[in-house]
Each structure stands twice: as structure tokens, then as C-alpha cells.
Amino acid sequence: MKLSAFIAAAILPFVPAPYTPTDTFDWPLPSKTVLREYDQLDNNWLPGHRGVDIAGTPGETVHAAGAGMVVYARRMVDTNIISIEHSDRFRTTYQPVRATVKEGDMVELGDIIGTLDDGHCLVGACLHWGAKRGDIYYDPLSLLTPDEVRVRLYPVSDP
């Protein structure tokens, strides 16, 4: 019986338990245009898109999506990243963002945390906004109250 449970756990897709944050969240940019949606992965260790890309312009101010403490505000490899820890060890991440905050700063919902860098999206500039609790990733749009979300697809051309 134990072996069958192990095999089932190894082959079944990973589905995170629903999580309802206790905090209030809002969009980190004025734009509500999603250029690339969140990809729910079958297994947490697989490559994928663990967040959403929101349309923006280089130099645009980026706002804290919720109140919390800045736990990361540095460059990682070739991208400027900010991570904010909210209540219940829930974190939101923002990239590529040139930080105007530093690690240890407390921020409130809507506070300016930095400016959007260019370079994440194929077309124009965008903010990659992610959400996770522990090792479990969530669609950051699920943090928002129902609102209009516009999805704009990239143009595709044949080589």
C-alpha cells in the first residue's frame, strides 16, 4: 500500500492547496493589461512562467501590491528583483525593477518600491509579478478582487 501511494504521488500533477490571503492586494502598475498569464505547473520543479507579465513603460513607478517588509532588493544574475514578505509568510516579487527601497524597509499597499527596467518582455517593457508562500507558487491575479483584466497576445510571425 505504501509503494502504491508513493508511485501515485510521483506521477500525479502538483496542484497547490487554495490559499486566501488575509491582506489586501492591488495592481503594482496602473496598467491592468496582462501580456503573459501565469502557468500552473504539473510539478513545482519544472520550468515555467511562475507569475504574470503586466504591460508597462521603462522608468514607470512600481508600487507594492500589498503591505509588508522588503526582504530582497538586489540584482540577481542580470535582473533587478524586489521581494516583499506579507503576512502568513506570503511573498510577492517584482522584476525587473530598480529598487528605491532596501531590505528591511516596511512598505504599505501602494507605496512606490522602484522603477520598471526594460528587458523582461519580448515586445516593449513589462513587469513580471509573482506570488508564493513557502515553496508553493500562486497566480498573483488571484490576490485581487474581481476586476477587468485585459490579455494582449504577442504578435507571432513565421520565420
Backbone as ProteinMPNN parsed JSONL, in Angstrom:
{"seq_chain_A": "MKLSAFIAAAILPFVPAPYTPTDTFDWPLPSKTVLREYDQLDNNWLPGHRGVDIAGTPGETVHAAGAGMVVYARRMVDTNIISIEHSDRFRTTYQPVRATVKEGDMVELGDIIGTLDDGHCLVGACLHWGAKRGDIYYDPLSLLTPDEVRVRLYPVSDP", "coords_chain_A": {"N_chain_A": [[0.815, -1.19, 0.0], [1.946, 1.263, 0.757], [3.898, 1.633, -1.232], [2.316, 1.955, -3.535], [1.035, 4.359, -2.961], [3.249, 6.062, -2.947], [4.087, 5.872, -5.634], [1.823, 6.921, -6.927], [1.878, 9.543, -5.925], [4.199, 10.411, -7.131], [3.588, 10.513, -9.852], [1.243, 11.952, -10.213], [-0.116, 15.164, -11.085], [1.089, 18.248, -9.661], [-0.842, 20.176, -7.575], [-1.425, 23.17, -6.112], [-2.572, 23.805, -2.782], [-5.545, 25.647, -2.193], [-5.21, 29.093, -1.352], [-6.07, 31.735, 0.681], [-5.295, 34.935, 1.054], [-4.818, 37.03, 3.95], [-4.357, 39.662, 3.756], [-4.846, 42.807, 1.962], [-4.623, 43.308, -1.499], [-3.384, 44.947, -4.475], [-3.057, 46.07, -7.904], [0.322, 46.291, -9.087], [1.142, 48.096, -10.992], [-0.216, 50.882, -12.886], [-1.345, 49.947, -15.235], [-3.549, 47.387, -16.308], [-3.18, 45.433, -18.036], [-2.506, 42.293, -19.02], [0.185, 40.685, -20.331], [1.311, 38.195, -20.455], [0.15, 35.252, -19.081], [-0.106, 33.479, -15.917], [1.399, 30.292, -15.528], [0.213, 27.283, -14.503], [1.994, 24.736, -13.096], [2.617, 21.252, -13.608], [4.383, 19.988, -11.908], [6.273, 21.335, -9.282], [9.01, 21.72, -9.67], [9.517, 21.934, -12.351], [10.407, 23.833, -15.32], [8.882, 26.998, -16.025], [6.374, 29.619, -16.271], [6.125, 31.457, -13.622], [4.305, 33.504, -12.655], [2.826, 36.664, -13.638], [2.986, 38.77, -16.524], [2.855, 42.176, -16.748], [1.854, 44.897, -18.719], [3.909, 47.752, -19.226], [5.939, 50.772, -19.007], [9.347, 51.666, -19.577], [10.993, 53.03, -16.745], [8.675, 53.684, -15.419], [6.842, 54.047, -12.351], [6.769, 51.522, -9.858], [4.58, 49.882, -7.68], [4.058, 48.712, -4.315], [2.26, 45.774, -4.05], [0.974, 45.016, -1.832], [0.936, 45.467, 1.767], [3.926, 45.089, 3.697], [7.217, 43.675, 4.44], [10.248, 44.518, 2.898], [12.202, 42.033, 1.675], [14.074, 41.358, -0.14], [16.055, 43.157, -2.331], [17.75, 43.533, -4.736], [20.184, 42.899, -7.337], [19.978, 39.999, -9.271], [21.776, 37.725, -10.979], [21.233, 38.904, -13.994], [19.149, 40.616, -13.534], [17.176, 43.057, -11.88], [15.581, 42.648, -8.833], [12.809, 42.722, -6.607], [11.496, 41.637, -3.554], [8.747, 41.183, -1.47], [7.7, 40.428, 1.756], [4.667, 39.472, 3.046], [1.909, 39.129, 5.362], [1.534, 35.895, 6.984], [3.785, 34.642, 5.866], [3.679, 35.022, 3.14], [4.758, 35.93, -0.101], [5.436, 38.474, -2.53], [6.864, 39.103, -5.716], [8.802, 41.237, -7.834], [9.928, 42.114, -10.977], [11.682, 43.24, -13.928], [12.938, 45.529, -11.702], [14.209, 48.573, -10.668], [15.248, 49.237, -7.572], [13.905, 51.478, -5.132], [13.682, 51.12, -2.571], [14.977, 49.412, 0.342], [16.311, 46.324, 1.68], [14.61, 45.241, 4.56], [13.038, 47.486, 4.837], [9.783, 48.668, 5.653], [6.76, 48.55, 3.917], [3.732, 49.992, 2.685], [0.543, 49.164, 1.239], [0.5, 50.147, -2.084], [2.695, 51.871, -1.878], [5.545, 53.374, -3.45], [8.008, 51.323, -4.802], [10.034, 51.143, -6.595], [11.429, 51.598, -9.943], [10.415, 50.618, -13.205], [12.452, 48.557, -15.138], [13.728, 48.054, -18.451], [13.518, 45.167, -20.603], [12.449, 42.609, -19.825], [10.236, 41.596, -21.304], [9.364, 40.405, -24.605], [8.274, 42.227, -26.386], [8.249, 45.606, -26.007], [8.12, 46.998, -22.641], [7.672, 45.305, -19.524], [6.287, 44.27, -16.375], [7.23, 41.599, -14.416], [5.339, 39.879, -12.246], [5.166, 38.041, -9.376], [3.962, 35.478, -7.047], [4.173, 33.73, -3.99], [4.072, 31.226, -1.409], [6.007, 29.872, 0.969], [7.275, 27.114, -0.667], [5.404, 27.06, -2.634], [3.914, 28.232, -5.533], [1.706, 30.833, -6.666], [-0.948, 32.187, -8.66], [-0.646, 35.546, -9.114], [-2.773, 37.192, -9.812], [-4.915, 36.097, -8.563], [-4.945, 37.227, -6.095], [-6.228, 39.59, -6.236], [-9.24, 41.585, -6.064], [-12.196, 40.813, -7.935], [-11.886, 42.188, -11.12], [-11.467, 44.088, -14.113], [-9.473, 42.453, -16.427], [-7.18, 42.664, -18.942], [-5.977, 40.771, -21.57], [-3.304, 40.716, -23.676], [-2.047, 39.426, -26.574], [1.162, 38.488, -27.819], [2.425, 39.45, -31.051], [2.771, 36.986, -33.554], [5.1, 35.704, -35.811], [5.929, 33.868, -38.704], [9.035, 32.213, -39.282]], "CA_chain_A": [[0.0, 0.0, 0.0], [2.807, 2.437, 0.815], [4.536, 1.789, -2.53], [1.342, 2.494, -4.49], [0.837, 5.772, -2.616], [4.455, 6.758, -3.393], [4.05, 5.944, -7.093], [0.764, 7.868, -7.283], [2.359, 10.898, -5.614], [5.258, 10.755, -8.072], [3.109, 10.731, -11.211], [0.111, 12.861, -10.263], [0.306, 16.559, -11.182], [1.114, 19.041, -8.441], [-1.868, 21.212, -7.525], [-1.3, 23.81, -4.803], [-3.787, 23.984, -1.977], [-6.025, 27.034, -2.293], [-4.743, 29.972, -0.285], [-6.753, 33.02, 0.721], [-4.503, 35.834, 1.897], [-5.547, 37.867, 4.894], [-4.058, 41.046, 3.409], [-5.459, 43.388, 0.768], [-3.645, 43.496, -2.571], [-3.809, 45.719, -5.64], [-2.123, 46.014, -9.03], [1.572, 47.018, -8.842], [1.262, 49.123, -12.034], [-1.534, 51.388, -13.29], [-1.86, 49.094, -16.308], [-4.151, 46.111, -15.935], [-3.06, 44.627, -19.243], [-1.633, 41.138, -18.808], [0.785, 40.249, -21.588], [1.539, 36.747, -20.351], [-0.528, 34.755, -17.893], [0.525, 32.506, -15.02], [1.328, 28.898, -15.952], [0.168, 26.311, -13.409], [2.883, 23.638, -13.471], [2.26, 19.928, -13.082], [5.306, 19.74, -10.801], [6.875, 22.591, -8.872], [10.41, 21.838, -10.068], [9.609, 22.094, -13.799], [10.494, 25.219, -15.77], [7.596, 27.565, -16.408], [6.166, 31.04, -16.004], [5.552, 31.499, -12.268], [3.847, 34.861, -12.403], [2.191, 37.296, -14.786], [3.677, 39.926, -17.075], [1.933, 43.3, -16.876], [2.376, 45.934, -19.615], [4.395, 48.966, -18.59], [6.918, 51.535, -19.772], [10.586, 51.826, -18.809], [11.032, 54.19, -15.862], [7.397, 53.825, -14.726], [6.935, 53.655, -10.945], [6.175, 50.242, -9.474], [4.025, 50.026, -6.338], [3.875, 47.498, -3.514], [0.916, 45.228, -4.247], [0.404, 44.842, -0.505], [1.799, 45.898, 2.864], [4.85, 44.066, 4.171], [8.613, 44.038, 4.609], [11.123, 44.206, 1.769], [13.167, 41.018, 2.091], [15.106, 41.259, -1.177], [16.059, 44.305, -3.237], [19.091, 43.48, -5.33], [20.335, 42.323, -8.662], [20.284, 38.572, -9.298], [22.292, 37.433, -12.312], [21.168, 40.117, -14.806], [17.828, 41.221, -13.324], [16.881, 43.7, -10.602], [14.422, 41.986, -8.247], [12.34, 43.113, -5.281], [10.577, 40.669, -2.959], [8.102, 41.703, -0.261], [7.012, 39.409, 2.559], [3.419, 39.939, 3.64], [1.539, 38.261, 6.485], [1.476, 34.449, 6.712], [4.957, 34.264, 5.058], [3.324, 35.131, 1.725], [5.666, 36.87, -0.761], [5.258, 38.89, -3.916], [8.128, 39.503, -6.329], [8.666, 42.23, -8.895], [11.153, 42.204, -11.765], [12.908, 43.901, -13.494], [12.626, 46.787, -11.04], [15.311, 49.266, -9.996], [14.68, 49.492, -6.246], [14.049, 52.718, -4.363], [13.577, 50.627, -1.194], [16.078, 48.496, 0.68], [15.914, 45.199, 2.523], [14.245, 45.64, 5.913], [12.044, 48.563, 4.807], [8.359, 48.323, 5.727], [6.006, 49.271, 2.902], [2.271, 49.892, 2.737], [-0.113, 48.958, -0.046], [0.573, 51.291, -2.978], [3.958, 52.619, -1.784], [6.48, 53.211, -4.564], [9.146, 50.48, -4.415], [11.089, 51.259, -7.588], [11.043, 51.947, -11.316], [10.471, 49.492, -14.123], [13.547, 48.464, -16.103], [13.39, 47.429, -19.726], [14.235, 43.935, -20.863], [11.844, 41.319, -19.486], [9.311, 41.118, -22.332], [9.815, 40.405, -25.991], [7.788, 43.435, -27.03], [8.057, 46.664, -25.023], [8.525, 46.728, -21.265], [6.623, 44.753, -18.687], [6.634, 43.865, -15.022], [6.927, 40.217, -14.04], [4.83, 39.911, -10.876], [4.977, 36.685, -8.892], [3.455, 35.298, -5.687], [4.414, 32.392, -3.454], [4.08, 31.014, 0.046], [6.917, 28.736, 1.099], [7.718, 26.658, -1.981], [4.229, 26.948, -3.486], [3.653, 29.419, -6.345], [0.302, 31.149, -6.898], [-1.235, 33.211, -9.654], [-0.838, 36.786, -8.364], [-4.078, 37.79, -10.103], [-5.883, 35.542, -7.612], [-4.906, 38.066, -4.899], [-7.001, 40.803, -6.49], [-10.695, 41.456, -6.122], [-12.575, 40.736, -9.351], [-11.701, 43.446, -11.825], [-11.21, 43.859, -15.53], [-8.107, 42.07, -16.802], [-7.047, 42.597, -20.396], [-4.861, 39.943, -22.001], [-2.862, 41.084, -25.02], [-1.123, 38.412, -27.071], [2.264, 38.952, -28.644], [2.289, 39.068, -32.463], [3.578, 35.835, -33.92], [5.428, 35.67, -37.212], [6.628, 32.665, -39.139], [10.398, 32.541, -39.743]], "C_chain_A": [[0.862, 1.259, 0.0], [3.471, 2.689, -0.534], [3.564, 2.385, -3.536], [1.069, 3.973, -4.204], [2.033, 6.594, -3.077], [4.44, 6.93, -4.904], [2.99, 6.94, -7.539], [1.215, 9.301, -7.036], [3.405, 11.347, -6.618], [4.724, 11.086, -9.458], [1.924, 11.685, -11.308], [0.6, 14.302, -10.362], [0.218, 17.261, -9.836], [0.041, 20.115, -8.538], [-1.774, 21.864, -6.154], [-2.639, 23.901, -4.093], [-4.25, 25.422, -2.131], [-5.523, 27.85, -1.102], [-5.5, 31.289, -0.405], [-5.965, 33.935, 1.641], [-5.39, 36.661, 2.811], [-5.342, 39.35, 4.59], [-4.882, 41.502, 2.209], [-4.361, 43.65, -0.246], [-4.261, 44.301, -3.702], [-2.74, 45.592, -6.72], [-0.853, 46.803, -8.709], [1.864, 48.105, -9.88], [-0.134, 49.66, -12.341], [-2.176, 50.525, -14.377], [-2.451, 47.813, -15.725], [-4.146, 45.177, -17.143], [-2.037, 43.526, -19.004], [-1.134, 40.662, -20.166], [1.044, 38.75, -21.607], [0.965, 36.289, -19.015], [0.349, 33.796, -17.098], [0.34, 31.099, -15.588], [1.312, 28.013, -14.719], [0.975, 25.091, -13.849], [2.401, 22.329, -12.876], [3.122, 19.568, -11.883], [6.079, 21.019, -10.533], [8.301, 22.788, -9.384], [10.574, 22.037, -11.575], [9.762, 23.562, -14.174], [9.113, 25.71, -16.192], [7.514, 29.026, -16.045], [5.4, 31.183, -14.7], [5.165, 32.917, -11.879], [3.107, 35.367, -13.619], [3.057, 38.456, -15.244], [2.642, 41.008, -17.348], [2.591, 44.38, -17.726], [2.781, 47.168, -18.833], [5.323, 49.716, -19.526], [8.176, 51.682, -18.929], [10.563, 53.115, -17.994], [9.741, 54.43, -15.1], [7.544, 53.379, -13.268], [6.168, 52.358, -10.701], [5.78, 50.372, -8.005], [3.94, 48.681, -5.631], [2.436, 47.034, -3.69], [0.208, 45.005, -2.918], [1.4, 45.308, 0.544], [2.715, 44.755, 3.292], [6.253, 44.6, 4.332], [9.408, 43.614, 3.377], [12.178, 43.226, 2.261], [14.269, 40.796, 1.051], [14.954, 42.46, -2.091], [17.453, 44.436, -3.824], [19.007, 42.952, -6.749], [20.663, 40.844, -8.499], [20.587, 38.216, -10.746], [22.234, 38.725, -13.121], [19.838, 40.861, -14.648], [17.717, 41.845, -11.939], [15.564, 43.147, -10.075], [14.099, 42.581, -6.883], [11.372, 42.033, -4.812], [10.065, 41.241, -1.645], [7.412, 40.552, 0.455], [5.833, 40.059, 3.265], [3.097, 39.03, 4.826], [1.502, 36.801, 6.036], [2.627, 33.962, 5.833], [4.656, 34.261, 3.558], [4.209, 36.196, 1.093], [5.19, 37.221, -2.157], [6.616, 39.354, -4.428], [7.848, 40.375, -7.543], [9.997, 42.29, -9.643], [10.823, 42.565, -13.203], [12.595, 45.293, -12.946], [13.871, 47.331, -10.35], [14.758, 49.789, -8.673], [14.934, 50.907, -5.751], [13.86, 52.399, -2.879], [14.773, 49.729, -0.935], [15.55, 47.395, 1.588], [15.697, 45.672, 3.959], [13.227, 46.765, 5.963], [10.637, 47.98, 4.921], [7.641, 49.175, 4.689], [4.513, 49.034, 3.126], [1.748, 49.637, 1.331], [-0.034, 50.242, -0.864], [1.831, 52.122, -2.88], [4.818, 52.357, -3.017], [7.668, 52.4, -4.062], [10.293, 50.562, -5.418], [10.541, 51.692, -8.93], [11.293, 50.757, -12.227], [11.651, 49.615, -15.072], [13.002, 47.862, -17.389], [14.045, 46.056, -19.777], [13.556, 42.631, -20.547], [11.002, 40.752, -20.622], [9.913, 41.212, -23.727], [9.447, 41.691, -26.703], [7.54, 44.489, -25.951], [8.573, 46.278, -23.648], [7.353, 46.134, -20.503], [7.194, 44.397, -17.326], [6.267, 42.397, -14.851], [6.58, 40.253, -12.558], [4.522, 38.487, -10.45], [4.468, 36.654, -7.465], [3.737, 33.871, -5.244], [4.307, 32.396, -1.943], [4.872, 29.749, 0.267], [7.435, 28.367, -0.275], [6.571, 26.544, -2.978], [3.998, 28.279, -4.205], [2.153, 29.569, -6.579], [0.188, 32.172, -8.022], [-1.475, 34.515, -8.895], [-2.18, 37.461, -8.655], [-5.152, 37.268, -9.158], [-5.915, 36.345, -6.309], [-5.833, 39.278, -5.018], [-8.491, 40.533, -6.406], [-11.083, 41.418, -7.595], [-12.555, 42.115, -10.0], [-11.457, 43.105, -13.285], [-9.736, 43.535, -15.731], [-8.09, 41.949, -18.31], [-5.815, 41.768, -20.728], [-4.547, 40.318, -23.437], [-1.822, 40.067, -25.457], [-0.034, 39.063, -27.906], [1.988, 38.604, -30.103], [3.234, 37.911, -32.759], [3.848, 35.896, -35.415], [6.172, 34.386, -37.53], [8.009, 33.026, -39.631], [10.557, 32.378, -41.223]], "O_chain_A": [[0.538, 2.226, -0.69], [3.598, 3.842, -0.946], [3.956, 3.247, -4.323], [0.891, 4.754, -5.139], [1.855, 7.715, -3.554], [4.746, 8.011, -5.407], [3.24, 7.731, -8.448], [0.957, 10.18, -7.858], [3.495, 12.534, -6.929], [5.345, 11.867, -10.178], [1.632, 12.182, -12.395], [1.632, 14.636, -9.779], [-0.608, 16.922, -8.989], [0.026, 20.886, -9.497], [-2.011, 21.208, -5.139], [-3.69, 24.053, -4.716], [-3.421, 26.329, -2.193], [-5.429, 27.344, 0.016], [-5.557, 31.883, -1.482], [-5.959, 33.747, 2.857], [-6.544, 36.954, 2.497], [-6.07, 40.198, 5.106], [-5.526, 40.699, 1.533], [-3.293, 44.154, 0.102], [-5.479, 44.34, -3.873], [-1.654, 45.068, -6.474], [-0.937, 47.88, -8.117], [2.74, 48.943, -9.666], [-1.128, 48.979, -12.089], [-3.399, 50.389, -14.432], [-1.918, 47.239, -14.775], [-4.97, 44.271, -17.263], [-0.851, 43.795, -18.81], [-1.92, 40.287, -21.036], [1.0, 38.117, -22.662], [1.257, 36.861, -17.965], [1.406, 33.366, -17.558], [-0.739, 30.754, -16.07], [2.283, 27.986, -13.963], [0.664, 24.481, -14.872], [1.845, 22.3, -11.778], [2.653, 18.918, -10.948], [6.491, 21.706, -11.467], [8.75, 23.926, -9.516], [11.689, 22.289, -12.03], [9.306, 24.442, -13.443], [8.282, 24.931, -16.658], [8.486, 29.606, -15.561], [4.177, 31.048, -14.671], [5.652, 33.454, -10.884], [2.793, 34.598, -14.528], [3.778, 39.055, -14.445], [1.678, 40.792, -18.083], [3.743, 44.743, -17.492], [2.094, 47.582, -17.899], [5.48, 49.35, -20.691], [8.095, 51.809, -17.707], [10.163, 54.166, -18.494], [9.701, 55.289, -14.22], [8.287, 52.441, -12.979], [5.089, 52.129, -11.247], [6.537, 50.898, -7.19], [3.77, 47.641, -6.269], [1.501, 47.812, -3.5], [-1.009, 44.825, -2.878], [2.574, 45.519, 0.242], [2.321, 43.59, 3.252], [6.472, 45.811, 4.359], [9.259, 42.498, 2.88], [12.958, 43.546, 3.157], [15.269, 40.132, 1.325], [13.858, 42.75, -2.57], [18.226, 45.323, -3.461], [17.944, 42.616, -7.271], [21.517, 40.474, -7.693], [19.746, 38.39, -11.628], [23.107, 39.577, -12.956], [19.448, 41.639, -15.519], [18.114, 41.239, -10.944], [14.551, 43.169, -10.774], [14.996, 42.904, -6.104], [10.528, 41.571, -5.58], [10.838, 41.72, -0.815], [6.645, 39.799, -0.145], [5.977, 41.053, 3.977], [3.944, 38.24, 5.243], [1.446, 36.516, 4.84], [2.471, 32.969, 5.121], [5.323, 33.56, 2.796], [4.399, 37.261, 1.681], [4.623, 36.393, -2.87], [7.416, 39.921, -3.682], [6.805, 40.265, -8.187], [11.052, 42.489, -9.042], [9.739, 42.211, -13.667], [12.047, 46.135, -13.658], [14.505, 46.642, -9.551], [13.905, 50.675, -8.656], [16.02, 51.461, -5.923], [13.875, 53.296, -2.036], [15.488, 49.336, -1.856], [14.481, 47.52, 2.186], [16.511, 46.418, 4.504], [12.609, 46.991, 7.003], [10.343, 46.929, 4.352], [7.881, 50.378, 4.592], [4.099, 48.015, 3.679], [2.451, 49.875, 0.349], [-0.45, 51.304, -0.399], [2.04, 53.005, -3.712], [4.817, 51.252, -3.561], [8.267, 52.729, -3.039], [11.4, 50.105, -5.133], [9.384, 52.091, -9.061], [12.244, 49.997, -12.048], [11.832, 50.641, -15.728], [11.94, 47.238, -17.399], [15.022, 45.809, -19.071], [14.054, 41.59, -20.976], [11.047, 39.549, -20.88], [10.835, 41.986, -23.985], [10.211, 42.191, -27.529], [6.704, 44.283, -25.072], [9.364, 45.346, -23.509], [6.192, 46.422, -20.796], [8.403, 44.246, -17.149], [5.131, 41.999, -15.109], [7.409, 40.608, -11.721], [3.716, 37.804, -11.081], [4.525, 37.656, -6.752], [3.565, 32.924, -6.011], [4.435, 33.433, -1.291], [4.477, 28.674, -0.184], [7.979, 29.218, -0.979], [6.751, 25.987, -4.061], [3.898, 29.327, -3.565], [1.422, 28.583, -6.678], [1.125, 32.924, -8.291], [-2.415, 34.592, -8.104], [-2.673, 38.225, -7.825], [-6.182, 37.915, -8.969], [-6.823, 36.159, -5.499], [-6.177, 39.908, -4.018], [-8.953, 39.416, -6.64], [-10.35, 41.951, -8.429], [-13.134, 43.073, -9.488], [-11.261, 41.941, -13.632], [-8.861, 44.261, -15.259], [-8.892, 41.219, -18.891], [-4.728, 42.038, -20.217], [-5.412, 40.248, -24.311], [-0.819, 39.872, -24.77], [-0.266, 40.049, -28.604], [1.38, 37.57, -30.379], [4.361, 37.873, -32.265], [2.929, 36.116, -36.203], [6.95, 33.885, -36.718], [8.171, 34.03, -40.324], [11.64, 32.615, -41.758]]}, "name": "protein", "num_of_chains": 1, "seq": "MKLSAFIAAAILPFVPAPYTPTDTFDWPLPSKTVLREYDQLDNNWLPGHRGVDIAGTPGETVHAAGAGMVVYARRMVDTNIISIEHSDRFRTTYQPVRATVKEGDMVELGDIIGTLDDGHCLVGACLHWGAKRGDIYYDPLSLLTPDEVRVRLYPVSDP"}
